[in-house]
Amino acid sequence: MYCIKVDMPEFLCDIDDELKAIYHSKDTVCIWVFKTRVDRNRFVDETAGMMKAERENYFAEHFG
C-alpha cells in the first residue's frame, strides 16, 4: 500500500466511498462522484482501460 499525505477537502471525505471512483496518472488524481453505487460500478466497468480524457468525456455524456 502507498499513502500520499494530502490536505483533502472535508466535503470529499464526507461522501460515501461507494459513490466515488478514483483514478490517477503521473500528475493528476481524479475523483468522480455518483448518485448511486450502481452508477459508480457501471462507470468503473465501462471505462476500464480508458485514458483520462476518455473517462472525462464518458462521465460528461452519461452522468453530467
TORKOL-4160 file (C-alpha; in steps of 0.2 Angstrom, whole numbers, padded with zeros to 4 digits, m for minus):
64
<pt num="1" X="0000" Y="0000" Z="0000"/>
<pt num="2" X="0006" Y="0018" Z="m0004"/>
<pt num="3" X="0000" Y="0033" Z="0005"/>
<pt num="4" X="0002" Y="0051" Z="0000"/>
<pt num="5" X="m0001" Y="0064" Z="0013"/>
<pt num="6" X="m0013" Y="0077" Z="0006"/>
<pt num="7" X="m0025" Y="0091" Z="0013"/>
<pt num="8" X="m0041" Y="0083" Z="0007"/>
<pt num="9" X="m0056" Y="0094" Z="0007"/>
<pt num="10" X="m0068" Y="0089" Z="0020"/>
<pt num="11" X="m0083" Y="0088" Z="0008"/>
<pt num="12" X="m0074" Y="0074" Z="m0002"/>
<pt num="13" X="m0071" Y="0065" Z="0014"/>
<pt num="14" X="m0090" Y="0066" Z="0019"/>
<pt num="15" X="m0095" Y="0057" Z="0003"/>
<pt num="16" X="m0098" Y="0039" Z="0004"/>
<pt num="17" X="m0083" Y="0029" Z="m0003"/>
<pt num="18" X="m0095" Y="0018" Z="m0013"/>
<pt num="19" X="m0101" Y="0033" Z="m0023"/>
<pt num="20" X="m0083" Y="0038" Z="m0028"/>
<pt num="21" X="m0072" Y="0032" Z="m0042"/>
<pt num="22" X="m0054" Y="0037" Z="m0040"/>
<pt num="23" X="m0041" Y="0037" Z="m0054"/>
<pt num="24" X="m0023" Y="0043" Z="m0055"/>
<pt num="25" X="m0010" Y="0047" Z="m0068"/>
<pt num="26" X="0008" Y="0053" Z="m0066"/>
<pt num="27" X="0002" Y="0071" Z="m0062"/>
<pt num="28" X="m0016" Y="0070" Z="m0058"/>
<pt num="29" X="m0029" Y="0062" Z="m0046"/>
<pt num="30" X="m0047" Y="0062" Z="m0052"/>
<pt num="31" X="m0062" Y="0058" Z="m0041"/>
<pt num="32" X="m0078" Y="0056" Z="m0049"/>
<pt num="33" X="m0094" Y="0056" Z="m0038"/>
<pt num="34" X="m0110" Y="0047" Z="m0042"/>
<pt num="35" X="m0128" Y="0047" Z="m0036"/>
<pt num="36" X="m0129" Y="0029" Z="m0034"/>
<pt num="37" X="m0117" Y="0014" Z="m0031"/>
<pt num="38" X="m0125" Y="0006" Z="m0047"/>
<pt num="39" X="m0119" Y="0021" Z="m0057"/>
<pt num="40" X="m0102" Y="0021" Z="m0050"/>
<pt num="41" X="m0100" Y="0002" Z="m0054"/>
<pt num="42" X="m0106" Y="0005" Z="m0071"/>
<pt num="43" X="m0094" Y="0019" Z="m0074"/>
<pt num="44" X="m0079" Y="0009" Z="m0067"/>
<pt num="45" X="m0084" Y="m0006" Z="m0078"/>
<pt num="46" X="m0087" Y="0003" Z="m0094"/>
<pt num="47" X="m0072" Y="0015" Z="m0093"/>
<pt num="48" X="m0059" Y="0001" Z="m0089"/>
<pt num="49" X="m0044" Y="0004" Z="m0100"/>
<pt num="50" X="m0049" Y="0022" Z="m0105"/>
<pt num="51" X="m0037" Y="0036" Z="m0104"/>
<pt num="52" X="m0041" Y="0051" Z="m0093"/>
<pt num="53" X="m0049" Y="0062" Z="m0106"/>
<pt num="54" X="m0060" Y="0047" Z="m0112"/>
<pt num="55" X="m0066" Y="0044" Z="m0095"/>
<pt num="56" X="m0070" Y="0063" Z="m0093"/>
<pt num="57" X="m0080" Y="0063" Z="m0109"/>
<pt num="58" X="m0089" Y="0047" Z="m0104"/>
<pt num="59" X="m0094" Y="0054" Z="m0087"/>
<pt num="60" X="m0100" Y="0071" Z="m0095"/>
<pt num="61" X="m0110" Y="0061" Z="m0108"/>
<pt num="62" X="m0118" Y="0049" Z="m0096"/>
<pt num="63" X="m0118" Y="0057" Z="m0079"/>
<pt num="64" X="m0115" Y="0075" Z="m0081"/>
